[in-house]
Amino acid sequence: MIDISIVQEWLVNVGLRSSEQRLAHLFCELLIRARAAGLTDDHVFELPLTQTQLGEAIGITQVHTNRVMQRLIKEGLITFKNKKFHIDDWNGMKEYADFDALYLHLECADSSLEKDI
C-alpha cells in the first residue's frame, strides 16, 4: 500500500505539475527522506546528485533543470552550494510544490514533526 501511495503521488507529479513544481516536490521529498535517515541539519542536507540526474528523475533535460533551479533560487525557496542543499522557505516550498509528506508514510512526515522542519 505504501508503494502504491508513492507511485500515485509520482504519477500526479509527472502528469499534472509544472517542471518547477515537480523539482520543488522532489526536493521536499528528499528533505523528508533525509530527515527520516538522520541526515539533515535543519533544512540542509547533502545532495550529491547532478542536474542531469535530477532532470531524469522528473522528466526534463539538464538545461531545463538548470533554468528551473535558477527560478527556485530567485524565488528565495532554495540555496544550493558545494553539494549542500538548503530549503530557505519550507512552508513556501511545500505550498509551491503542493507537497504533503503523508504519502511517504514516514514517522517524520507526521504533521507535528513536519512543522519542526
BAFI-186416 format. One record per atom (N, C-alpha, C): residue number from 1; atom name; x, y, z. Coordinates in nm, 2 decimals. Example, Ala and Ser with C-alpha at 12.3 -4.5 7.8 and 13.67 -1.06 7.14 Angstrom:
<recs>
rec nr: 1; atom: N; c1: 1.32; c2: -0.57; c3: 0.78
rec nr: 1; atom: CA; c1: 1.23; c2: -0.45; c3: 0.78
rec nr: 1; atom: C; c1: 1.32; c2: -0.33; c3: 0.78
rec nr: 2; atom: N; c1: 1.28; c2: -0.22; c3: 0.71
rec nr: 2; atom: CA; c1: 1.37; c2: -0.11; c3: 0.71
rec nr: 2; atom: C; c1: 1.29; c2: 0.00; c3: 0.79
</recs>
This chain:
<recs>
rec nr: 1; atom: N; c1: 0.08; c2: -0.12; c3: 0.00
rec nr: 1; atom: CA; c1: 0.00; c2: 0.00; c3: 0.00
rec nr: 1; atom: C; c1: 0.09; c2: 0.13; c3: 0.00
rec nr: 2; atom: N; c1: 0.20; c2: 0.12; c3: 0.07
rec nr: 2; atom: CA; c1: 0.29; c2: 0.24; c3: 0.08
rec nr: 2; atom: C; c1: 0.34; c2: 0.26; c3: -0.06
rec nr: 3; atom: N; c1: 0.39; c2: 0.16; c3: -0.13
rec nr: 3; atom: CA; c1: 0.44; c2: 0.17; c3: -0.26
rec nr: 3; atom: C; c1: 0.34; c2: 0.23; c3: -0.36
rec nr: 4; atom: N; c1: 0.22; c2: 0.19; c3: -0.35
rec nr: 4; atom: CA; c1: 0.11; c2: 0.24; c3: -0.43
rec nr: 4; atom: C; c1: 0.09; c2: 0.39; c3: -0.41
rec nr: 5; atom: N; c1: 0.09; c2: 0.42; c3: -0.28
rec nr: 5; atom: CA; c1: 0.07; c2: 0.56; c3: -0.24
rec nr: 5; atom: C; c1: 0.18; c2: 0.65; c3: -0.31
rec nr: 6; atom: N; c1: 0.31; c2: 0.60; c3: -0.30
rec nr: 6; atom: CA; c1: 0.42; c2: 0.68; c3: -0.36
rec nr: 6; atom: C; c1: 0.41; c2: 0.69; c3: -0.51
rec nr: 7; atom: N; c1: 0.38; c2: 0.57; c3: -0.57
rec nr: 7; atom: CA; c1: 0.36; c2: 0.57; c3: -0.72
rec nr: 7; atom: C; c1: 0.25; c2: 0.67; c3: -0.76
rec nr: 8; atom: N; c1: 0.14; c2: 0.67; c3: -0.69
rec nr: 8; atom: CA; c1: 0.03; c2: 0.75; c3: -0.72
rec nr: 8; atom: C; c1: 0.07; c2: 0.90; c3: -0.72
rec nr: 9; atom: N; c1: 0.15; c2: 0.94; c3: -0.61
rec nr: 9; atom: CA; c1: 0.19; c2: 1.08; c3: -0.60
rec nr: 9; atom: C; c1: 0.29; c2: 1.11; c3: -0.71
rec nr: 10; atom: N; c1: 0.37; c2: 1.02; c3: -0.75
rec nr: 10; atom: CA; c1: 0.47; c2: 1.05; c3: -0.86
rec nr: 10; atom: C; c1: 0.40; c2: 1.06; c3: -0.99
rec nr: 11; atom: N; c1: 0.29; c2: 0.98; c3: -1.01
rec nr: 11; atom: CA; c1: 0.21; c2: 0.99; c3: -1.14
rec nr: 11; atom: C; c1: 0.15; c2: 1.13; c3: -1.15
rec nr: 12; atom: N; c1: 0.09; c2: 1.18; c3: -1.04
rec nr: 12; atom: CA; c1: 0.04; c2: 1.31; c3: -1.03
rec nr: 12; atom: C; c1: 0.15; c2: 1.41; c3: -1.06
rec nr: 13; atom: N; c1: 0.27; c2: 1.39; c3: -0.99
rec nr: 13; atom: CA; c1: 0.38; c2: 1.48; c3: -1.01
rec nr: 13; atom: C; c1: 0.42; c2: 1.50; c3: -1.16
rec nr: 14; atom: N; c1: 0.44; c2: 1.39; c3: -1.22
rec nr: 14; atom: CA; c1: 0.48; c2: 1.39; c3: -1.36
rec nr: 14; atom: C; c1: 0.37; c2: 1.44; c3: -1.46
rec nr: 15; atom: N; c1: 0.25; c2: 1.40; c3: -1.43
rec nr: 15; atom: CA; c1: 0.14; c2: 1.42; c3: -1.52
rec nr: 15; atom: C; c1: 0.07; c2: 1.56; c3: -1.51
rec nr: 16; atom: N; c1: 0.07; c2: 1.61; c3: -1.39
rec nr: 16; atom: CA; c1: -0.01; c2: 1.74; c3: -1.37
rec nr: 16; atom: C; c1: 0.07; c2: 1.86; c3: -1.33
rec nr: 17; atom: N; c1: 0.19; c2: 1.84; c3: -1.27
rec nr: 17; atom: CA; c1: 0.26; c2: 1.96; c3: -1.22
rec nr: 17; atom: C; c1: 0.36; c2: 2.01; c3: -1.32
rec nr: 18; atom: N; c1: 0.38; c2: 2.14; c3: -1.31
rec nr: 18; atom: CA; c1: 0.48; c2: 2.21; c3: -1.40
rec nr: 18; atom: C; c1: 0.62; c2: 2.16; c3: -1.36
rec nr: 19; atom: N; c1: 0.72; c2: 2.18; c3: -1.44
rec nr: 19; atom: CA; c1: 0.86; c2: 2.13; c3: -1.41
rec nr: 19; atom: C; c1: 0.91; c2: 2.20; c3: -1.29
rec nr: 20; atom: N; c1: 0.87; c2: 2.32; c3: -1.26
rec nr: 20; atom: CA; c1: 0.91; c2: 2.39; c3: -1.14
rec nr: 20; atom: C; c1: 0.85; c2: 2.32; c3: -1.02
rec nr: 21; atom: N; c1: 0.73; c2: 2.29; c3: -1.02
rec nr: 21; atom: CA; c1: 0.66; c2: 2.22; c3: -0.91
rec nr: 21; atom: C; c1: 0.71; c2: 2.08; c3: -0.90
rec nr: 22; atom: N; c1: 0.74; c2: 2.01; c3: -1.01
rec nr: 22; atom: CA; c1: 0.80; c2: 1.87; c3: -1.00
rec nr: 22; atom: C; c1: 0.93; c2: 1.87; c3: -0.92
rec nr: 23; atom: N; c1: 1.02; c2: 1.97; c3: -0.96
rec nr: 23; atom: CA; c1: 1.15; c2: 1.97; c3: -0.90
rec nr: 23; atom: C; c1: 1.14; c2: 2.01; c3: -0.75
rec nr: 24; atom: N; c1: 1.05; c2: 2.11; c3: -0.72
rec nr: 24; atom: CA; c1: 1.03; c2: 2.15; c3: -0.58
rec nr: 24; atom: C; c1: 0.97; c2: 2.03; c3: -0.50
rec nr: 25; atom: N; c1: 0.88; c2: 1.96; c3: -0.56
rec nr: 25; atom: CA; c1: 0.83; c2: 1.84; c3: -0.49
rec nr: 25; atom: C; c1: 0.93; c2: 1.74; c3: -0.46
rec nr: 26; atom: N; c1: 1.02; c2: 1.71; c3: -0.56
rec nr: 26; atom: CA; c1: 1.13; c2: 1.62; c3: -0.54
rec nr: 26; atom: C; c1: 1.22; c2: 1.67; c3: -0.43
rec nr: 27; atom: N; c1: 1.25; c2: 1.79; c3: -0.42
rec nr: 27; atom: CA; c1: 1.34; c2: 1.85; c3: -0.32
rec nr: 27; atom: C; c1: 1.27; c2: 1.83; c3: -0.18
rec nr: 28; atom: N; c1: 1.14; c2: 1.85; c3: -0.18
rec nr: 28; atom: CA; c1: 1.07; c2: 1.84; c3: -0.05
rec nr: 28; atom: C; c1: 1.08; c2: 1.69; c3: 0.00
rec nr: 29; atom: N; c1: 1.05; c2: 1.60; c3: -0.10
rec nr: 29; atom: CA; c1: 1.06; c2: 1.46; c3: -0.07
rec nr: 29; atom: C; c1: 1.20; c2: 1.42; c3: -0.02
rec nr: 30; atom: N; c1: 1.30; c2: 1.47; c3: -0.09
rec nr: 30; atom: CA; c1: 1.44; c2: 1.43; c3: -0.05
rec nr: 30; atom: C; c1: 1.47; c2: 1.48; c3: 0.09
rec nr: 31; atom: N; c1: 1.42; c2: 1.60; c3: 0.13
rec nr: 31; atom: CA; c1: 1.44; c2: 1.65; c3: 0.26
rec nr: 31; atom: C; c1: 1.37; c2: 1.56; c3: 0.36
rec nr: 32; atom: N; c1: 1.25; c2: 1.53; c3: 0.34
rec nr: 32; atom: CA; c1: 1.18; c2: 1.44; c3: 0.44
rec nr: 32; atom: C; c1: 1.25; c2: 1.30; c3: 0.45
rec nr: 33; atom: N; c1: 1.29; c2: 1.25; c3: 0.34
rec nr: 33; atom: CA; c1: 1.36; c2: 1.12; c3: 0.34
rec nr: 33; atom: C; c1: 1.50; c2: 1.13; c3: 0.41
rec nr: 34; atom: N; c1: 1.57; c2: 1.24; c3: 0.39
rec nr: 34; atom: CA; c1: 1.70; c2: 1.26; c3: 0.45
rec nr: 34; atom: C; c1: 1.68; c2: 1.28; c3: 0.60
rec nr: 35; atom: N; c1: 1.57; c2: 1.35; c3: 0.64
rec nr: 35; atom: CA; c1: 1.54; c2: 1.37; c3: 0.78
rec nr: 35; atom: C; c1: 1.51; c2: 1.24; c3: 0.85
rec nr: 36; atom: N; c1: 1.43; c2: 1.15; c3: 0.78
rec nr: 36; atom: CA; c1: 1.40; c2: 1.02; c3: 0.84
rec nr: 36; atom: C; c1: 1.52; c2: 0.94; c3: 0.86
rec nr: 37; atom: N; c1: 1.63; c2: 0.96; c3: 0.78
rec nr: 37; atom: CA; c1: 1.75; c2: 0.88; c3: 0.79
rec nr: 37; atom: C; c1: 1.85; c2: 0.95; c3: 0.88
rec nr: 38; atom: N; c1: 1.81; c2: 1.07; c3: 0.94
rec nr: 38; atom: CA; c1: 1.90; c2: 1.14; c3: 1.03
rec nr: 38; atom: C; c1: 2.01; c2: 1.21; c3: 0.96
rec nr: 39; atom: N; c1: 1.99; c2: 1.25; c3: 0.83
rec nr: 39; atom: CA; c1: 2.09; c2: 1.31; c3: 0.75
rec nr: 39; atom: C; c1: 2.07; c2: 1.46; c3: 0.72
rec nr: 40; atom: N; c1: 1.99; c2: 1.53; c3: 0.81
rec nr: 40; atom: CA; c1: 1.97; c2: 1.67; c3: 0.78
rec nr: 40; atom: C; c1: 2.02; c2: 1.75; c3: 0.90
rec nr: 41; atom: N; c1: 2.04; c2: 1.87; c3: 0.87
rec nr: 41; atom: CA; c1: 2.07; c2: 1.97; c3: 0.97
rec nr: 41; atom: C; c1: 1.98; c2: 2.09; c3: 0.95
rec nr: 42; atom: N; c1: 1.87; c2: 2.08; c3: 1.02
rec nr: 42; atom: CA; c1: 1.76; c2: 2.18; c3: 1.00
rec nr: 42; atom: C; c1: 1.70; c2: 2.16; c3: 0.86
rec nr: 43; atom: N; c1: 1.71; c2: 2.25; c3: 0.77
rec nr: 43; atom: CA; c1: 1.66; c2: 2.24; c3: 0.63
rec nr: 43; atom: C; c1: 1.77; c2: 2.21; c3: 0.53
rec nr: 44; atom: N; c1: 1.88; c2: 2.16; c3: 0.58
rec nr: 44; atom: CA; c1: 2.00; c2: 2.14; c3: 0.50
rec nr: 44; atom: C; c1: 2.04; c2: 2.00; c3: 0.49
rec nr: 45; atom: N; c1: 2.07; c2: 1.95; c3: 0.37
rec nr: 45; atom: CA; c1: 2.11; c2: 1.81; c3: 0.35
rec nr: 45; atom: C; c1: 2.21; c2: 1.81; c3: 0.23
rec nr: 46; atom: N; c1: 2.29; c2: 1.70; c3: 0.23
rec nr: 46; atom: CA; c1: 2.38; c2: 1.69; c3: 0.12
rec nr: 46; atom: C; c1: 2.31; c2: 1.63; c3: 0.00
rec nr: 47; atom: N; c1: 2.33; c2: 1.69; c3: -0.11
rec nr: 47; atom: CA; c1: 2.27; c2: 1.64; c3: -0.24
rec nr: 47; atom: C; c1: 2.37; c2: 1.61; c3: -0.34
rec nr: 48; atom: N; c1: 2.42; c2: 1.49; c3: -0.35
rec nr: 48; atom: CA; c1: 2.53; c2: 1.45; c3: -0.44
rec nr: 48; atom: C; c1: 2.48; c2: 1.43; c3: -0.58
rec nr: 49; atom: N; c1: 2.36; c2: 1.46; c3: -0.62
rec nr: 49; atom: CA; c1: 2.30; c2: 1.44; c3: -0.75
rec nr: 49; atom: C; c1: 2.34; c2: 1.55; c3: -0.84
rec nr: 50; atom: N; c1: 2.36; c2: 1.52; c3: -0.97
rec nr: 50; atom: CA; c1: 2.39; c2: 1.62; c3: -1.07
rec nr: 50; atom: C; c1: 2.25; c2: 1.67; c3: -1.13
rec nr: 51; atom: N; c1: 2.26; c2: 1.78; c3: -1.20
rec nr: 51; atom: CA; c1: 2.14; c2: 1.84; c3: -1.26
rec nr: 51; atom: C; c1: 2.08; c2: 1.74; c3: -1.36
rec nr: 52; atom: N; c1: 2.17; c2: 1.67; c3: -1.43
rec nr: 52; atom: CA; c1: 2.13; c2: 1.57; c3: -1.52
rec nr: 52; atom: C; c1: 2.04; c2: 1.46; c3: -1.45
rec nr: 53; atom: N; c1: 2.09; c2: 1.41; c3: -1.34
rec nr: 53; atom: CA; c1: 2.02; c2: 1.31; c3: -1.26
rec nr: 53; atom: C; c1: 1.89; c2: 1.36; c3: -1.21
rec nr: 54; atom: N; c1: 1.89; c2: 1.49; c3: -1.16
rec nr: 54; atom: CA; c1: 1.76; c2: 1.55; c3: -1.11
rec nr: 54; atom: C; c1: 1.66; c2: 1.56; c3: -1.22
rec nr: 55; atom: N; c1: 1.71; c2: 1.60; c3: -1.34
rec nr: 55; atom: CA; c1: 1.62; c2: 1.62; c3: -1.45
rec nr: 55; atom: C; c1: 1.56; c2: 1.49; c3: -1.50
rec nr: 56; atom: N; c1: 1.65; c2: 1.38; c3: -1.50
rec nr: 56; atom: CA; c1: 1.60; c2: 1.25; c3: -1.54
rec nr: 56; atom: C; c1: 1.49; c2: 1.20; c3: -1.44
rec nr: 57; atom: N; c1: 1.50; c2: 1.23; c3: -1.32
rec nr: 57; atom: CA; c1: 1.41; c2: 1.19; c3: -1.22
rec nr: 57; atom: C; c1: 1.27; c2: 1.25; c3: -1.24
rec nr: 58; atom: N; c1: 1.27; c2: 1.37; c3: -1.30
rec nr: 58; atom: CA; c1: 1.14; c2: 1.44; c3: -1.32
rec nr: 58; atom: C; c1: 1.10; c2: 1.45; c3: -1.46
rec nr: 59; atom: N; c1: 1.18; c2: 1.40; c3: -1.55
rec nr: 59; atom: CA; c1: 1.15; c2: 1.40; c3: -1.70
rec nr: 59; atom: C; c1: 1.18; c2: 1.53; c3: -1.77
rec nr: 60; atom: N; c1: 1.29; c2: 1.60; c3: -1.73
rec nr: 60; atom: CA; c1: 1.33; c2: 1.72; c3: -1.81
rec nr: 60; atom: C; c1: 1.48; c2: 1.71; c3: -1.84
rec nr: 61; atom: N; c1: 1.52; c2: 1.80; c3: -1.93
rec nr: 61; atom: CA; c1: 1.66; c2: 1.80; c3: -1.97
rec nr: 61; atom: C; c1: 1.75; c2: 1.87; c3: -1.86
rec nr: 62; atom: N; c1: 1.88; c2: 1.85; c3: -1.88
rec nr: 62; atom: CA; c1: 1.97; c2: 1.91; c3: -1.78
rec nr: 62; atom: C; c1: 1.96; c2: 2.06; c3: -1.80
rec nr: 63; atom: N; c1: 1.95; c2: 2.12; c3: -1.92
rec nr: 63; atom: CA; c1: 1.94; c2: 2.26; c3: -1.94
rec nr: 63; atom: C; c1: 1.82; c2: 2.32; c3: -1.87
rec nr: 64; atom: N; c1: 1.71; c2: 2.25; c3: -1.89
rec nr: 64; atom: CA; c1: 1.58; c2: 2.29; c3: -1.83
rec nr: 64; atom: C; c1: 1.59; c2: 2.28; c3: -1.68
rec nr: 65; atom: N; c1: 1.65; c2: 2.18; c3: -1.63
rec nr: 65; atom: CA; c1: 1.67; c2: 2.16; c3: -1.48
rec nr: 65; atom: C; c1: 1.75; c2: 2.28; c3: -1.43
rec nr: 66; atom: N; c1: 1.85; c2: 2.32; c3: -1.50
rec nr: 66; atom: CA; c1: 1.93; c2: 2.44; c3: -1.45
rec nr: 66; atom: C; c1: 1.84; c2: 2.56; c3: -1.45
rec nr: 67; atom: N; c1: 1.76; c2: 2.58; c3: -1.55
rec nr: 67; atom: CA; c1: 1.67; c2: 2.70; c3: -1.55
rec nr: 67; atom: C; c1: 1.57; c2: 2.70; c3: -1.44
rec nr: 68; atom: N; c1: 1.51; c2: 2.58; c3: -1.41
rec nr: 68; atom: CA; c1: 1.42; c2: 2.56; c3: -1.31
rec nr: 68; atom: C; c1: 1.48; c2: 2.59; c3: -1.17
rec nr: 69; atom: N; c1: 1.60; c2: 2.54; c3: -1.15
rec nr: 69; atom: CA; c1: 1.67; c2: 2.56; c3: -1.02
rec nr: 69; atom: C; c1: 1.70; c2: 2.71; c3: -1.00
rec nr: 70; atom: N; c1: 1.74; c2: 2.78; c3: -1.11
rec nr: 70; atom: CA; c1: 1.76; c2: 2.92; c3: -1.10
rec nr: 70; atom: C; c1: 1.63; c2: 3.00; c3: -1.06
rec nr: 71; atom: N; c1: 1.52; c2: 2.95; c3: -1.12
rec nr: 71; atom: CA; c1: 1.39; c2: 3.02; c3: -1.08
rec nr: 71; atom: C; c1: 1.36; c2: 2.99; c3: -0.93
rec nr: 72; atom: N; c1: 1.38; c2: 2.87; c3: -0.88
rec nr: 72; atom: CA; c1: 1.36; c2: 2.84; c3: -0.74
rec nr: 72; atom: C; c1: 1.45; c2: 2.92; c3: -0.65
rec nr: 73; atom: N; c1: 1.57; c2: 2.94; c3: -0.69
rec nr: 73; atom: CA; c1: 1.67; c2: 3.02; c3: -0.62
rec nr: 73; atom: C; c1: 1.62; c2: 3.17; c3: -0.62
rec nr: 74; atom: N; c1: 1.58; c2: 3.22; c3: -0.74
rec nr: 74; atom: CA; c1: 1.53; c2: 3.36; c3: -0.75
rec nr: 74; atom: C; c1: 1.41; c2: 3.38; c3: -0.66
rec nr: 75; atom: N; c1: 1.32; c2: 3.28; c3: -0.65
rec nr: 75; atom: CA; c1: 1.20; c2: 3.29; c3: -0.57
rec nr: 75; atom: C; c1: 1.23; c2: 3.29; c3: -0.42
rec nr: 76; atom: N; c1: 1.36; c2: 3.26; c3: -0.38
rec nr: 76; atom: CA; c1: 1.40; c2: 3.26; c3: -0.24
rec nr: 76; atom: C; c1: 1.36; c2: 3.13; c3: -0.17
rec nr: 77; atom: N; c1: 1.33; c2: 3.02; c3: -0.25
rec nr: 77; atom: CA; c1: 1.29; c2: 2.90; c3: -0.19
rec nr: 77; atom: C; c1: 1.41; c2: 2.81; c3: -0.16
rec nr: 78; atom: N; c1: 1.52; c2: 2.81; c3: -0.24
rec nr: 78; atom: CA; c1: 1.63; c2: 2.72; c3: -0.22
rec nr: 78; atom: C; c1: 1.76; c2: 2.79; c3: -0.23
rec nr: 79; atom: N; c1: 1.86; c2: 2.72; c3: -0.18
rec nr: 79; atom: CA; c1: 2.00; c2: 2.76; c3: -0.20
rec nr: 79; atom: C; c1: 2.08; c2: 2.63; c3: -0.22
rec nr: 80; atom: N; c1: 2.17; c2: 2.63; c3: -0.31
rec nr: 80; atom: CA; c1: 2.25; c2: 2.51; c3: -0.34
rec nr: 80; atom: C; c1: 2.39; c2: 2.55; c3: -0.36
rec nr: 81; atom: N; c1: 2.48; c2: 2.50; c3: -0.27
rec nr: 81; atom: CA; c1: 2.62; c2: 2.54; c3: -0.28
rec nr: 81; atom: C; c1: 2.71; c2: 2.42; c3: -0.23
rec nr: 82; atom: N; c1: 2.81; c2: 2.38; c3: -0.30
rec nr: 82; atom: CA; c1: 2.90; c2: 2.28; c3: -0.26
rec nr: 82; atom: C; c1: 2.83; c2: 2.15; c3: -0.22
rec nr: 83; atom: N; c1: 2.74; c2: 2.11; c3: -0.30
rec nr: 83; atom: CA; c1: 2.66; c2: 1.98; c3: -0.28
rec nr: 83; atom: C; c1: 2.57; c2: 1.99; c3: -0.15
rec nr: 84; atom: N; c1: 2.56; c2: 2.11; c3: -0.09
rec nr: 84; atom: CA; c1: 2.47; c2: 2.13; c3: 0.02
rec nr: 84; atom: C; c1: 2.35; c2: 2.20; c3: -0.03
rec nr: 85; atom: N; c1: 2.24; c2: 2.13; c3: 0.00
rec nr: 85; atom: CA; c1: 2.11; c2: 2.19; c3: -0.04
rec nr: 85; atom: C; c1: 2.03; c2: 2.24; c3: 0.07
rec nr: 86; atom: N; c1: 1.98; c2: 2.36; c3: 0.06
rec nr: 86; atom: CA; c1: 1.91; c2: 2.43; c3: 0.17
rec nr: 86; atom: C; c1: 1.77; c2: 2.47; c3: 0.12
rec nr: 87; atom: N; c1: 1.67; c2: 2.43; c3: 0.19
rec nr: 87; atom: CA; c1: 1.54; c2: 2.49; c3: 0.16
rec nr: 87; atom: C; c1: 1.52; c2: 2.61; c3: 0.25
rec nr: 88; atom: N; c1: 1.52; c2: 2.73; c3: 0.19
rec nr: 88; atom: CA; c1: 1.52; c2: 2.85; c3: 0.26
rec nr: 88; atom: C; c1: 1.38; c2: 2.89; c3: 0.32
rec nr: 89; atom: N; c1: 1.28; c2: 2.84; c3: 0.25
rec nr: 89; atom: CA; c1: 1.14; c2: 2.87; c3: 0.29
rec nr: 89; atom: C; c1: 1.06; c2: 2.74; c3: 0.28
rec nr: 90; atom: N; c1: 1.06; c2: 2.67; c3: 0.39
rec nr: 90; atom: CA; c1: 1.00; c2: 2.53; c3: 0.39
rec nr: 90; atom: C; c1: 0.85; c2: 2.55; c3: 0.36
rec nr: 91; atom: N; c1: 0.78; c2: 2.63; c3: 0.43
rec nr: 91; atom: CA; c1: 0.63; c2: 2.65; c3: 0.41
rec nr: 91; atom: C; c1: 0.60; c2: 2.69; c3: 0.27
rec nr: 92; atom: N; c1: 0.68; c2: 2.79; c3: 0.22
rec nr: 92; atom: CA; c1: 0.66; c2: 2.83; c3: 0.08
rec nr: 92; atom: C; c1: 0.69; c2: 2.73; c3: -0.02
rec nr: 93; atom: N; c1: 0.79; c2: 2.64; c3: 0.01
rec nr: 93; atom: CA; c1: 0.83; c2: 2.54; c3: -0.08
rec nr: 93; atom: C; c1: 0.72; c2: 2.43; c3: -0.09
rec nr: 94; atom: N; c1: 0.67; c2: 2.39; c3: 0.03
rec nr: 94; atom: CA; c1: 0.56; c2: 2.30; c3: 0.04
rec nr: 94; atom: C; c1: 0.44; c2: 2.35; c3: -0.04
rec nr: 95; atom: N; c1: 0.40; c2: 2.47; c3: -0.02
rec nr: 95; atom: CA; c1: 0.29; c2: 2.53; c3: -0.09
rec nr: 95; atom: C; c1: 0.31; c2: 2.53; c3: -0.24
rec nr: 96; atom: N; c1: 0.43; c2: 2.58; c3: -0.28
rec nr: 96; atom: CA; c1: 0.47; c2: 2.59; c3: -0.42
rec nr: 96; atom: C; c1: 0.46; c2: 2.45; c3: -0.49
rec nr: 97; atom: N; c1: 0.51; c2: 2.35; c3: -0.42
rec nr: 97; atom: CA; c1: 0.51; c2: 2.21; c3: -0.48
rec nr: 97; atom: C; c1: 0.38; c2: 2.13; c3: -0.46
rec nr: 98; atom: N; c1: 0.29; c2: 2.19; c3: -0.38
rec nr: 98; atom: CA; c1: 0.17; c2: 2.11; c3: -0.35
rec nr: 98; atom: C; c1: 0.21; c2: 1.98; c3: -0.28
rec nr: 99; atom: N; c1: 0.30; c2: 2.00; c3: -0.18
rec nr: 99; atom: CA; c1: 0.36; c2: 1.88; c3: -0.11
rec nr: 99; atom: C; c1: 0.29; c2: 1.85; c3: 0.02
rec nr: 100; atom: N; c1: 0.26; c2: 1.72; c3: 0.03
rec nr: 100; atom: CA; c1: 0.21; c2: 1.67; c3: 0.16
rec nr: 100; atom: C; c1: 0.28; c2: 1.54; c3: 0.19
rec nr: 101; atom: N; c1: 0.36; c2: 1.54; c3: 0.28
rec nr: 101; atom: CA; c1: 0.45; c2: 1.42; c3: 0.31
rec nr: 101; atom: C; c1: 0.38; c2: 1.30; c3: 0.36
rec nr: 102; atom: N; c1: 0.26; c2: 1.30; c3: 0.38
rec nr: 102; atom: CA; c1: 0.19; c2: 1.19; c3: 0.44
rec nr: 102; atom: C; c1: 0.19; c2: 1.07; c3: 0.35
rec nr: 103; atom: N; c1: 0.20; c2: 1.09; c3: 0.21
rec nr: 103; atom: CA; c1: 0.21; c2: 0.98; c3: 0.12
rec nr: 103; atom: C; c1: 0.33; c2: 0.89; c3: 0.14
rec nr: 104; atom: N; c1: 0.43; c2: 0.94; c3: 0.20
rec nr: 104; atom: CA; c1: 0.56; c2: 0.87; c3: 0.23
rec nr: 104; atom: C; c1: 0.54; c2: 0.77; c3: 0.34
rec nr: 105; atom: N; c1: 0.45; c2: 0.79; c3: 0.43
rec nr: 105; atom: CA; c1: 0.42; c2: 0.71; c3: 0.55
rec nr: 105; atom: C; c1: 0.55; c2: 0.69; c3: 0.63
rec nr: 106; atom: N; c1: 0.62; c2: 0.80; c3: 0.65
rec nr: 106; atom: CA; c1: 0.74; c2: 0.80; c3: 0.74
rec nr: 106; atom: C; c1: 0.70; c2: 0.87; c3: 0.87
rec nr: 107; atom: N; c1: 0.77; c2: 0.83; c3: 0.98
rec nr: 107; atom: CA; c1: 0.74; c2: 0.89; c3: 1.11
rec nr: 107; atom: C; c1: 0.76; c2: 1.04; c3: 1.11
rec nr: 108; atom: N; c1: 0.87; c2: 1.08; c3: 1.04
rec nr: 108; atom: CA; c1: 0.90; c2: 1.23; c3: 1.04
rec nr: 108; atom: C; c1: 0.80; c2: 1.31; c3: 0.96
rec nr: 109; atom: N; c1: 0.72; c2: 1.24; c3: 0.88
rec nr: 109; atom: CA; c1: 0.62; c2: 1.31; c3: 0.80
rec nr: 109; atom: C; c1: 0.49; c2: 1.34; c3: 0.88
rec nr: 110; atom: N; c1: 0.49; c2: 1.29; c3: 1.00
rec nr: 110; atom: CA; c1: 0.38; c2: 1.32; c3: 1.09
rec nr: 110; atom: C; c1: 0.37; c2: 1.47; c3: 1.10
rec nr: 111; atom: N; c1: 0.25; c2: 1.52; c3: 1.09
rec nr: 111; atom: CA; c1: 0.23; c2: 1.67; c3: 1.08
rec nr: 111; atom: C; c1: 0.29; c2: 1.74; c3: 1.20
rec nr: 112; atom: N; c1: 0.29; c2: 1.69; c3: 1.32
rec nr: 112; atom: CA; c1: 0.36; c2: 1.76; c3: 1.43
rec nr: 112; atom: C; c1: 0.51; c2: 1.76; c3: 1.41
rec nr: 113; atom: N; c1: 0.57; c2: 1.66; c3: 1.36
rec nr: 113; atom: CA; c1: 0.71; c2: 1.66; c3: 1.34
rec nr: 113; atom: C; c1: 0.75; c2: 1.75; c3: 1.22
rec nr: 114; atom: N; c1: 0.67; c2: 1.74; c3: 1.11
rec nr: 114; atom: CA; c1: 0.70; c2: 1.81; c3: 0.99
rec nr: 114; atom: C; c1: 0.70; c2: 1.96; c3: 1.02
rec nr: 115; atom: N; c1: 0.63; c2: 2.01; c3: 1.11
rec nr: 115; atom: CA; c1: 0.62; c2: 2.15; c3: 1.14
rec nr: 115; atom: C; c1: 0.76; c2: 2.20; c3: 1.19
rec nr: 116; atom: N; c1: 0.84; c2: 2.11; c3: 1.25
rec nr: 116; atom: CA; c1: 0.97; c2: 2.14; c3: 1.30
rec nr: 116; atom: C; c1: 1.07; c2: 2.16; c3: 1.20
rec nr: 117; atom: N; c1: 1.05; c2: 2.11; c3: 1.08
rec nr: 117; atom: CA; c1: 1.15; c2: 2.12; c3: 0.97
rec nr: 117; atom: C; c1: 1.18; c2: 2.26; c3: 0.93
</recs>
